[in-house]
Each structure stands twice: as structure tokens, then as C-alpha cells.
């Protein structure tokens, strides 16, 4: 197979190229799905920022400054209406629009993959590594495409939140942005490590998972029901299933221990110590000692910093997800870009329309080298 890069190399250009390839697939088959997803994510982000950052500030400032009850009630009614509209649009998308478009994408992507599979010579199916990559690439193609779309939607949502909240923090107190950037940098590095470990776990676990699932399928297939009941093969199949499951548990435990430590550092250092500890103390000092902020500003800055940190963290997770998708898409592209070694000769004769004599003389065939000859000295003469 022709590959420009091994899976896992993760260079930025390749990551962008791979994920853009999947978005192109979606846009070519169901273009409005990307448009709808983008609009929904932007509206959702703005609704969240207004409700959780600007809203509390307006209400508390209104109480502190003695604004009229009517103005506060009008604002709350407006927020309620916006949230209801947002929920309604999301419901339409999730329950009606998305399932239909998902089915269309599934049908069209796999139709293209089926056509490609027909071109591949049988020798590839006897190559365990190629076959593992082939099954992995094709069986999840539509799901991975939708994963890329979902990740792209999260990127748009987080970017919208960053712009909306960042504008508020810049105008009120820049320290919230500094805290958010520090927290997200640490979180980004940790997420890259977790992402790499997760991919390595998938690579090791996939062959074992296939072995286990194959055994499970055989036990339930009606084609083998009689043989299983009349022979001793059931014990062997059960043993294979238990051994494969045991191997999976060992793999999960091995990688789980490594990921546990990094996840704990991320949650403890970033979420607990930096934002809920250091930054809260800083805001309390500015509000209660220096009287630099009102109560509405205190809540808005704290909520804004947490929102900004979450959104920046979301962007880092999105970038890590794009990297993870790219590792899979490398295999997908390797399958699509594979050039069969056996091709029909340009001067090949077409099949005759009427029955005729078929004769083979001293026919030999091999896939790669003559050391592994599949057919040798075959002579056939078939009369119509």
C-alpha cells in the first residue's frame, strides 16, 4: 500500500489533510449536514455564554444598582425564549434530520468502498496485517466520518465561546485569560499524551477483539449449530473466547494504569488548584479588599474564566481528537490509495456473447514471487 506517512506520525499538515478528506466525503454526499451542524453549534455556544456569563452579571448588577423589576423580568423572559428555541432546533436535528442523513451517508460511502474492495486481489485477504487494516478502515468508515463532523462541530462551538467570553474578560480583567491559557496549555499536553496511549491501546487490542468476536459469532451462527452440538469443538471455542477476553482485560489494565495518572494530574492541577483555588482567591481579593468589582462582575469573571478554560480545553481536546481521527484515516486512505498488482491486460478479449470452447494450456499463476506458485501447469479444454 502507498502511504505518505505511517499512522501515528501525526504531523499537522497530514492531520488537517486527513480530517478535511472526511469532511469532503460528508459534504459531497450530504452537504447540508455540515451547514446544519455548524449553525447549531454557534447558536448553542452563544446561548450558553449569555445564560451562564452575561445573564448572572446583568441580574446581580440590576439588584446592586436598583434597576426595575420589569427590566430584569424582560431579560429573563428573553433568555427563556432563546433557550426554548435552541432546544427545539436541537430536537429536530437529533430526532429527524440527522438519522436520515446518517443512513444516506452510510449507503453512499460503503457503496464506494465495496467498489474498491472488488478491485483488490485475493492475496491481500490472506495477508493478516492488510486484512486487519482493511476491516478496520472499511467497517467504521461512516462512523469515523461522523466522528470528524462531531469534532468539527465542537471546534466551532468552542471557538464561538472563546470569542464571546474573551471579549468580556478583556474588557473587565485580563487575568482571567492568563489563568485560562495556563490551564489549557497544561491540559493540551496531557491530552496529547492520553490520546497517543489510547491509540496504542486500540492497535494492540484490535486483533484480540476480532478473535474474541469471531468466536462469539461462530457460537451463535445457525450454520454451525449442528457441528457444535455433535462435536467437541464447543469446548475449544469457549476456551478461545475466554483466552481472548483475558488478553483484552490485560491490555485494558496495562494502558488504564498509564492513563489514570495523567488524567488525575489534569483534573487536579488544572480544574481544582488553578481555577477553583488560585483564581477564586484573586477575585475575592479584588472584590472584597480592593472593591474593584461588583458582585455581578465577580460572578461573571469567575464563570467567564471557567467557561474560557473549558472552551480552550475543548479546543485542545478537539485537536487531540483530530490527531486521533487522522491515525485512523491514514489506514482508510491507504486502503483507498492501494493500487492492485493484478490488472486486466489492456488488450484482453471480452467475453463472447454465445457459448464457445474454453481452453487453457500450461497456465501458471502466482501473487508475488514464483516461490509461491498458486496454480501450475493447468490444462483445461471445455467444449460448449
Buried (B, 14 or more C-beta within 10 A) or exposed (E): BEEEBEBBEBEEEBBEBBBBBBBEBBBEBBEEBBEBBBBBBBBBBBBBBBBBBBBBBBBBBBEEEEBEEEEBEEBEEEBEEBBEEBEEBEEEBEEEBBEEBBEBBBEBBBEEBEEBBEEBEEBBEEEEEBEBBBBBBBEBBBEBBBBBBBBBBBBBBBBBBBEBBBEBBEEBBEBBBEBBEBBBEBBBEBBBBBBBBBBBBBEBBBBBBBBBEEBBEBBEEEEBEEEBEEEEBBEEBEEBBEBBBEBBEEBEEEBEEBBEEBBEBBEEBBBEEBBEEEBBEBBEEBBEEEEBBBBBBBBBBBBBBBBBBBBBBBBBBBBBBBBBBBBBBBBBBBBBEBEEEEEEEEEEEEEEEEEEEEEEEEEEEEBEEEEEEEEEEEEEEEEE
